[in-house]
Amino acid sequence: MSHAYRFGRRTVITICNVIAVISALACAFSTSFLMFAVARFFIAVGSAGAFNTSFVLVMEVIGPDYRSLYGIGINAGWVLGYMILPGIAMLLRDWFWVQLTIAIPSIVFLSSWWLLPESPRWLVTHGSTVTAMQVLSKSAKSNGIDFENIRPKVQDTISKTSKVYEKEDSNASVLQLLRPGLLRNTIIVFYMWNICFVLNVLTLLYYSEAAIGKRSPDQSWSV
């Protein structure tokens, strides 16, 4: 995430997508278990980086009233993917075609550089207020809003936001989460994050595999 704050959300998302797509294709064409394991590692690096940065981008462009809805909704893709994967594996029954089938659709993510706008908040914090105004103007137009009617309010908000970020500590780092005042909250969030991941993702994945495995006389194709 530190790279996303330094180089921009869109740049990091695009780079992570490239890593994930290339690794996914390499995974399908692996010639050894070592190559397969390394490819899977970089898939995790790319997909996790893209997802976490995308989550931040969504939270930065969505109003407070809709953040809970979209914050939960953005995770639907993971759940849907885990629900579909066992069916794909059961239909194809070959690890190569399974890997290739789930890798090819990810190529569409490479279009993020051209389709995804940069976060206006990030642009403002880095002094690119003109570009931020352009992004907000396009957003207003796509939502049927006359940007000129809200331009003064937007400019005032950008001015206030810039002053807030100027007062912030430029040497801030993740180590500040370990300070006495934040350590308790950090531990609670870390614990809840891992519990939610285990209950919602791993449980669904393993129960799906177990259910399909019981129905199939051939266990060798299990993914």
DOZA-394684 format. One record per residue (C-alpha): x, z, y; residue in one letter. Coordinates in steps of 0.25 Angstrom, whole numbers, padded with zeros to 4 digits. Each point is the difference from the previous one (the first is absolute). Example, Ala and Ser with C-alpha at 12.3 -4.5 7.8 and 13.67 -1.06 7.14 Angstrom:
BEGIN
<atom><u>0049</u><w>0031</w><v>-0018</v><residu>A</residu></atom>
<atom><u>0006</u><w>-0002</w><v>0014</v><residu>S</residu></atom>
//
This chain:
BEGIN
<atom><u>0000</u><w>0000</w><v>0000</v><residu>M</residu></atom>
<atom><u>0012</u><w>0002</w><v>0010</v><residu>S</residu></atom>
<atom><u>0002</u><w>-0015</w><v>-0001</v><residu>H</residu></atom>
<atom><u>-0014</u><w>-0002</w><v>0004</v><residu>A</residu></atom>
<atom><u>0002</u><w>0008</w><v>0013</v><residu>Y</residu></atom>
<atom><u>0013</u><w>-0007</w><v>0003</v><residu>R</residu></atom>
<atom><u>-0003</u><w>-0014</w><v>-0003</v><residu>F</residu></atom>
<atom><u>-0015</u><w>-0001</w><v>0000</v><residu>G</residu></atom>
<atom><u>-0012</u><w>0001</w><v>-0010</v><residu>R</residu></atom>
<atom><u>-0002</u><w>-0015</w><v>-0002</v><residu>R</residu></atom>
<atom><u>0015</u><w>-0002</w><v>-0002</v><residu>T</residu></atom>
<atom><u>0001</u><w>0011</w><v>-0011</v><residu>V</residu></atom>
<atom><u>-0013</u><w>-0004</w><v>-0007</v><residu>I</residu></atom>
<atom><u>0005</u><w>-0015</w><v>-0001</v><residu>T</residu></atom>
<atom><u>0014</u><w>0004</w><v>-0005</v><residu>I</residu></atom>
<atom><u>-0006</u><w>0010</w><v>-0010</v><residu>C</residu></atom>
<atom><u>-0010</u><w>-0011</w><v>-0004</v><residu>N</residu></atom>
<atom><u>0011</u><w>-0010</w><v>-0003</v><residu>V</residu></atom>
<atom><u>0007</u><w>0010</w><v>-0008</v><residu>I</residu></atom>
<atom><u>-0012</u><w>0003</w><v>-0008</v><residu>A</residu></atom>
<atom><u>-0004</u><w>-0014</w><v>-0003</v><residu>V</residu></atom>
<atom><u>0014</u><w>-0005</w><v>-0004</v><residu>I</residu></atom>
<atom><u>0002</u><w>0013</w><v>-0009</v><residu>S</residu></atom>
<atom><u>-0014</u><w>-0003</w><v>-0006</v><residu>A</residu></atom>
<atom><u>0004</u><w>-0014</w><v>-0004</v><residu>L</residu></atom>
<atom><u>0013</u><w>0005</w><v>-0005</v><residu>A</residu></atom>
<atom><u>-0007</u><w>0010</w><v>-0009</v><residu>C</residu></atom>
<atom><u>-0008</u><w>-0011</w><v>-0006</v><residu>A</residu></atom>
<atom><u>0013</u><w>-0008</w><v>-0003</v><residu>F</residu></atom>
<atom><u>0008</u><w>0011</w><v>-0005</v><residu>S</residu></atom>
<atom><u>0010</u><w>-0003</w><v>-0011</v><residu>T</residu></atom>
<atom><u>0003</u><w>0015</w><v>-0003</v><residu>S</residu></atom>
<atom><u>-0006</u><w>0014</w><v>0001</v><residu>F</residu></atom>
<atom><u>0010</u><w>0003</w><v>0010</v><residu>L</residu></atom>
<atom><u>-0004</u><w>-0011</w><v>0009</v><residu>M</residu></atom>
<atom><u>-0014</u><w>0003</w><v>-0002</v><residu>F</residu></atom>
<atom><u>0002</u><w>0015</w><v>0004</v><residu>A</residu></atom>
<atom><u>0008</u><w>-0004</w><v>0012</v><residu>V</residu></atom>
<atom><u>-0011</u><w>-0010</w><v>0005</v><residu>A</residu></atom>
<atom><u>-0010</u><w>0011</w><v>-0002</v><residu>R</residu></atom>
<atom><u>0008</u><w>0009</w><v>0008</v><residu>F</residu></atom>
<atom><u>0000</u><w>-0010</w><v>0012</v><residu>F</residu></atom>
<atom><u>-0014</u><w>-0003</w><v>-0002</v><residu>I</residu></atom>
<atom><u>-0003</u><w>0015</w><v>0003</v><residu>A</residu></atom>
<atom><u>0010</u><w>0000</w><v>0012</v><residu>V</residu></atom>
<atom><u>-0007</u><w>-0012</w><v>0006</v><residu>G</residu></atom>
<atom><u>-0015</u><w>0003</w><v>-0003</v><residu>S</residu></atom>
<atom><u>0002</u><w>0015</w><v>0004</v><residu>A</residu></atom>
<atom><u>0007</u><w>-0004</w><v>0013</v><residu>G</residu></atom>
<atom><u>-0011</u><w>-0010</w><v>0003</v><residu>A</residu></atom>
<atom><u>-0011</u><w>0009</w><v>-0003</v><residu>F</residu></atom>
<atom><u>0004</u><w>0012</w><v>0008</v><residu>N</residu></atom>
<atom><u>0004</u><w>-0008</w><v>0012</v><residu>T</residu></atom>
<atom><u>-0013</u><w>-0008</w><v>-0001</v><residu>S</residu></atom>
<atom><u>-0008</u><w>0013</w><v>0000</v><residu>F</residu></atom>
<atom><u>0007</u><w>0005</w><v>0013</v><residu>V</residu></atom>
<atom><u>-0003</u><w>-0014</w><v>0006</v><residu>L</residu></atom>
<atom><u>-0015</u><w>0002</w><v>-0003</v><residu>V</residu></atom>
<atom><u>0000</u><w>0014</w><v>0005</v><residu>M</residu></atom>
<atom><u>0006</u><w>-0005</w><v>0013</v><residu>E</residu></atom>
<atom><u>-0010</u><w>-0011</w><v>0003</v><residu>V</residu></atom>
<atom><u>-0012</u><w>0007</w><v>-0005</v><residu>I</residu></atom>
<atom><u>-0008</u><w>0009</w><v>0009</v><residu>G</residu></atom>
<atom><u>-0001</u><w>0015</w><v>-0004</v><residu>P</residu></atom>
<atom><u>-0015</u><w>-0002</w><v>-0005</v><residu>D</residu></atom>
<atom><u>0004</u><w>-0010</w><v>-0010</v><residu>Y</residu></atom>
<atom><u>0013</u><w>0006</w><v>-0005</v><residu>R</residu></atom>
<atom><u>-0005</u><w>0008</w><v>-0012</v><residu>S</residu></atom>
<atom><u>-0008</u><w>-0012</w><v>-0005</v><residu>L</residu></atom>
<atom><u>0011</u><w>-0010</w><v>0001</v><residu>Y</residu></atom>
<atom><u>0010</u><w>0010</w><v>-0004</v><residu>G</residu></atom>
<atom><u>-0007</u><w>0002</w><v>-0013</v><residu>I</residu></atom>
<atom><u>-0004</u><w>-0015</w><v>-0001</v><residu>G</residu></atom>
<atom><u>0014</u><w>-0005</w><v>0000</v><residu>I</residu></atom>
<atom><u>0003</u><w>0007</w><v>-0013</v><residu>N</residu></atom>
<atom><u>-0011</u><w>-0008</w><v>-0007</v><residu>A</residu></atom>
<atom><u>0009</u><w>-0011</w><v>-0003</v><residu>G</residu></atom>
<atom><u>0009</u><w>0009</w><v>-0009</v><residu>W</residu></atom>
<atom><u>-0012</u><w>0005</w><v>-0008</v><residu>V</residu></atom>
<atom><u>-0006</u><w>-0014</w><v>-0001</v><residu>L</residu></atom>
<atom><u>0013</u><w>-0005</w><v>-0005</v><residu>G</residu></atom>
<atom><u>0001</u><w>0011</w><v>-0011</v><residu>Y</residu></atom>
<atom><u>-0014</u><w>-0002</w><v>-0004</v><residu>M</residu></atom>
<atom><u>0003</u><w>-0015</w><v>-0002</v><residu>I</residu></atom>
<atom><u>0013</u><w>0000</w><v>-0006</v><residu>L</residu></atom>
<atom><u>-0004</u><w>0005</w><v>-0014</v><residu>P</residu></atom>
<atom><u>-0010</u><w>-0011</w><v>-0001</v><residu>G</residu></atom>
<atom><u>0011</u><w>-0010</w><v>0004</v><residu>I</residu></atom>
<atom><u>0009</u><w>0005</w><v>-0011</v><residu>A</residu></atom>
<atom><u>-0011</u><w>0000</w><v>-0010</v><residu>M</residu></atom>
<atom><u>-0004</u><w>-0014</w><v>0003</v><residu>L</residu></atom>
<atom><u>0014</u><w>-0006</w><v>0000</v><residu>L</residu></atom>
<atom><u>0007</u><w>0009</w><v>-0011</v><residu>R</residu></atom>
<atom><u>0014</u><w>-0004</w><v>0005</v><residu>D</residu></atom>
<atom><u>0009</u><w>0008</w><v>0009</v><residu>W</residu></atom>
<atom><u>0006</u><w>-0013</w><v>0007</v><residu>F</residu></atom>
<atom><u>-0014</u><w>-0006</w><v>0004</v><residu>W</residu></atom>
<atom><u>-0005</u><w>0014</w><v>0004</v><residu>V</residu></atom>
<atom><u>0012</u><w>0002</w><v>0009</v><residu>Q</residu></atom>
<atom><u>-0001</u><w>-0014</w><v>0006</v><residu>L</residu></atom>
<atom><u>-0015</u><w>0001</w><v>0002</v><residu>T</residu></atom>
<atom><u>0002</u><w>0012</w><v>0008</v><residu>I</residu></atom>
<atom><u>0012</u><w>-0005</w><v>0008</v><residu>A</residu></atom>
<atom><u>-0005</u><w>-0013</w><v>0004</v><residu>I</residu></atom>
<atom><u>-0012</u><w>0005</w><v>0009</v><residu>P</residu></atom>
<atom><u>0010</u><w>0009</w><v>0008</v><residu>S</residu></atom>
<atom><u>0007</u><w>-0013</w><v>0006</v><residu>I</residu></atom>
<atom><u>-0012</u><w>0000</w><v>0010</v><residu>V</residu></atom>
<atom><u>0006</u><w>0013</w><v>0006</v><residu>F</residu></atom>
<atom><u>0012</u><w>-0008</w><v>0005</v><residu>L</residu></atom>
<atom><u>-0010</u><w>-0006</w><v>0011</v><residu>S</residu></atom>
<atom><u>0000</u><w>0014</w><v>0007</v><residu>S</residu></atom>
<atom><u>0011</u><w>-0004</w><v>0009</v><residu>W</residu></atom>
<atom><u>-0009</u><w>-0011</w><v>0006</v><residu>W</residu></atom>
<atom><u>-0014</u><w>0007</w><v>-0001</v><residu>L</residu></atom>
<atom><u>0003</u><w>0015</w><v>0002</v><residu>L</residu></atom>
<atom><u>0001</u><w>0004</w><v>0015</v><residu>P</residu></atom>
<atom><u>0010</u><w>0011</w><v>0004</v><residu>E</residu></atom>
<atom><u>-0005</u><w>0014</w><v>0003</v><residu>S</residu></atom>
<atom><u>-0003</u><w>0001</w><v>0015</v><residu>P</residu></atom>
<atom><u>0004</u><w>0014</w><v>-0001</v><residu>R</residu></atom>
<atom><u>0014</u><w>-0003</w><v>-0005</v><residu>W</residu></atom>
<atom><u>0001</u><w>-0011</w><v>0010</v><residu>L</residu></atom>
<atom><u>-0003</u><w>0010</w><v>0011</v><residu>V</residu></atom>
<atom><u>0010</u><w>0010</w><v>-0005</v><residu>T</residu></atom>
<atom><u>0011</u><w>-0011</w><v>0001</v><residu>H</residu></atom>
<atom><u>-0004</u><w>-0004</w><v>0014</v><residu>G</residu></atom>
<atom><u>-0007</u><w>-0013</w><v>-0004</v><residu>S</residu></atom>
<atom><u>-0012</u><w>0002</w><v>0008</v><residu>T</residu></atom>
<atom><u>-0003</u><w>-0014</w><v>0003</v><residu>V</residu></atom>
<atom><u>0000</u><w>-0004</w><v>-0015</v><residu>T</residu></atom>
<atom><u>-0008</u><w>0012</w><v>-0003</v><residu>A</residu></atom>
<atom><u>-0010</u><w>-0005</w><v>0010</v><residu>M</residu></atom>
<atom><u>0000</u><w>-0014</w><v>-0006</v><residu>Q</residu></atom>
<atom><u>-0003</u><w>0006</w><v>-0014</v><residu>V</residu></atom>
<atom><u>-0012</u><w>0008</w><v>0005</v><residu>L</residu></atom>
<atom><u>-0005</u><w>-0012</w><v>0008</v><residu>S</residu></atom>
<atom><u>-0001</u><w>-0008</w><v>-0013</v><residu>K</residu></atom>
<atom><u>-0006</u><w>0012</w><v>-0007</v><residu>S</residu></atom>
<atom><u>-0011</u><w>0001</w><v>0011</v><residu>A</residu></atom>
<atom><u>-0002</u><w>-0015</w><v>-0001</v><residu>K</residu></atom>
<atom><u>-0002</u><w>0000</w><v>-0015</v><residu>S</residu></atom>
<atom><u>-0010</u><w>0012</w><v>0002</v><residu>N</residu></atom>
<atom><u>-0008</u><w>-0007</w><v>0010</v><residu>G</residu></atom>
<atom><u>0004</u><w>0009</w><v>0012</v><residu>I</residu></atom>
<atom><u>0004</u><w>-0005</w><v>0013</v><residu>D</residu></atom>
<atom><u>0014</u><w>0005</w><v>0002</v><residu>F</residu></atom>
<atom><u>0000</u><w>-0001</w><v>0015</v><residu>E</residu></atom>
<atom><u>-0011</u><w>0011</w><v>0001</v><residu>N</residu></atom>
<atom><u>0008</u><w>0010</w><v>-0008</v><residu>I</residu></atom>
<atom><u>0014</u><w>-0004</w><v>0005</v><residu>R</residu></atom>
<atom><u>0001</u><w>0011</w><v>0011</v><residu>P</residu></atom>
<atom><u>-0004</u><w>0011</w><v>-0011</v><residu>K</residu></atom>
<atom><u>0010</u><w>-0006</w><v>-0010</v><residu>V</residu></atom>
<atom><u>0011</u><w>0000</w><v>0011</v><residu>Q</residu></atom>
<atom><u>-0002</u><w>0014</w><v>0003</v><residu>D</residu></atom>
<atom><u>0000</u><w>0004</w><v>-0014</v><residu>T</residu></atom>
<atom><u>0013</u><w>-0007</w><v>-0002</v><residu>I</residu></atom>
<atom><u>0006</u><w>0006</w><v>0012</v><residu>S</residu></atom>
<atom><u>-0004</u><w>0014</w><v>-0005</v><residu>K</residu></atom>
<atom><u>0005</u><w>-0003</w><v>-0014</v><residu>T</residu></atom>
<atom><u>0014</u><w>-0005</w><v>0005</v><residu>S</residu></atom>
<atom><u>0001</u><w>0013</w><v>0008</v><residu>K</residu></atom>
<atom><u>-0003</u><w>0009</w><v>-0013</v><residu>V</residu></atom>
<atom><u>0011</u><w>-0008</w><v>-0008</v><residu>Y</residu></atom>
<atom><u>0010</u><w>0002</w><v>0011</v><residu>E</residu></atom>
<atom><u>-0001</u><w>0015</w><v>-0001</v><residu>K</residu></atom>
<atom><u>0002</u><w>0000</w><v>-0015</v><residu>E</residu></atom>
<atom><u>0013</u><w>0003</w><v>-0006</v><residu>D</residu></atom>
<atom><u>0008</u><w>-0013</w><v>-0003</v><residu>S</residu></atom>
<atom><u>0008</u><w>0007</w><v>-0011</v><residu>N</residu></atom>
<atom><u>-0012</u><w>0004</w><v>-0008</v><residu>A</residu></atom>
<atom><u>0002</u><w>-0002</w><v>-0015</v><residu>S</residu></atom>
<atom><u>-0007</u><w>0004</w><v>-0013</v><residu>V</residu></atom>
<atom><u>0008</u><w>0012</w><v>-0001</v><residu>L</residu></atom>
<atom><u>-0009</u><w>0006</w><v>0011</v><residu>Q</residu></atom>
<atom><u>-0010</u><w>0002</w><v>-0011</v><residu>L</residu></atom>
<atom><u>0009</u><w>0011</w><v>-0006</v><residu>L</residu></atom>
<atom><u>-0001</u><w>0008</w><v>0012</v><residu>R</residu></atom>
<atom><u>-0006</u><w>0014</w><v>-0001</v><residu>P</residu></atom>
<atom><u>-0013</u><w>-0004</w><v>0008</v><residu>G</residu></atom>
<atom><u>-0002</u><w>-0013</w><v>-0009</v><residu>L</residu></atom>
<atom><u>0005</u><w>0004</w><v>-0013</v><residu>L</residu></atom>
<atom><u>-0012</u><w>0006</w><v>-0005</v><residu>R</residu></atom>
<atom><u>-0009</u><w>-0012</w><v>0004</v><residu>N</residu></atom>
<atom><u>0011</u><w>-0009</w><v>-0006</v><residu>T</residu></atom>
<atom><u>-0001</u><w>0007</w><v>-0014</v><residu>I</residu></atom>
<atom><u>-0015</u><w>0000</w><v>0000</v><residu>I</residu></atom>
<atom><u>-0001</u><w>-0015</w><v>0003</v><residu>V</residu></atom>
<atom><u>0010</u><w>-0004</w><v>-0010</v><residu>F</residu></atom>
<atom><u>-0007</u><w>0008</w><v>-0011</v><residu>Y</residu></atom>
<atom><u>-0014</u><w>-0006</w><v>0003</v><residu>M</residu></atom>
<atom><u>0006</u><w>-0014</w><v>0001</v><residu>W</residu></atom>
<atom><u>0006</u><w>0001</w><v>-0014</v><residu>N</residu></atom>
<atom><u>-0012</u><w>0007</w><v>-0006</v><residu>I</residu></atom>
<atom><u>-0009</u><w>-0011</w><v>0006</v><residu>C</residu></atom>
<atom><u>0009</u><w>-0011</w><v>-0005</v><residu>F</residu></atom>
<atom><u>0001</u><w>0006</w><v>-0014</v><residu>V</residu></atom>
<atom><u>-0015</u><w>0002</w><v>-0001</v><residu>L</residu></atom>
<atom><u>-0005</u><w>-0013</w><v>0006</v><residu>N</residu></atom>
<atom><u>0011</u><w>-0010</w><v>-0005</v><residu>V</residu></atom>
<atom><u>0007</u><w>0005</w><v>-0012</v><residu>L</residu></atom>
<atom><u>-0013</u><w>0005</w><v>-0007</v><residu>T</residu></atom>
<atom><u>-0007</u><w>-0013</w><v>0003</v><residu>L</residu></atom>
<atom><u>0012</u><w>-0008</w><v>-0006</v><residu>L</residu></atom>
<atom><u>0002</u><w>0008</w><v>-0012</v><residu>Y</residu></atom>
<atom><u>-0015</u><w>0002</w><v>-0004</v><residu>Y</residu></atom>
<atom><u>-0002</u><w>-0015</w><v>0002</v><residu>S</residu></atom>
<atom><u>0012</u><w>-0004</w><v>-0009</v><residu>E</residu></atom>
<atom><u>-0004</u><w>0011</w><v>-0011</v><residu>A</residu></atom>
<atom><u>-0015</u><w>-0006</w><v>0000</v><residu>A</residu></atom>
<atom><u>0005</u><w>-0014</w><v>-0002</v><residu>I</residu></atom>
<atom><u>0011</u><w>0004</w><v>-0010</v><residu>G</residu></atom>
<atom><u>-0011</u><w>0006</w><v>-0009</v><residu>K</residu></atom>
<atom><u>-0008</u><w>-0013</w><v>0000</v><residu>R</residu></atom>
<atom><u>0011</u><w>-0009</w><v>-0003</v><residu>S</residu></atom>
<atom><u>0007</u><w>-0001</w><v>-0014</v><residu>P</residu></atom>
<atom><u>0013</u><w>-0005</w><v>0007</v><residu>D</residu></atom>
<atom><u>0007</u><w>0011</w><v>0007</v><residu>Q</residu></atom>
<atom><u>0012</u><w>-0008</w><v>0003</v><residu>S</residu></atom>
<atom><u>-0005</u><w>-0007</w><v>0013</v><residu>W</residu></atom>
<atom><u>-0003</u><w>0013</w><v>0007</v><residu>S</residu></atom>
<atom><u>0005</u><w>0000</w><v>0014</v><residu>V</residu></atom>
//
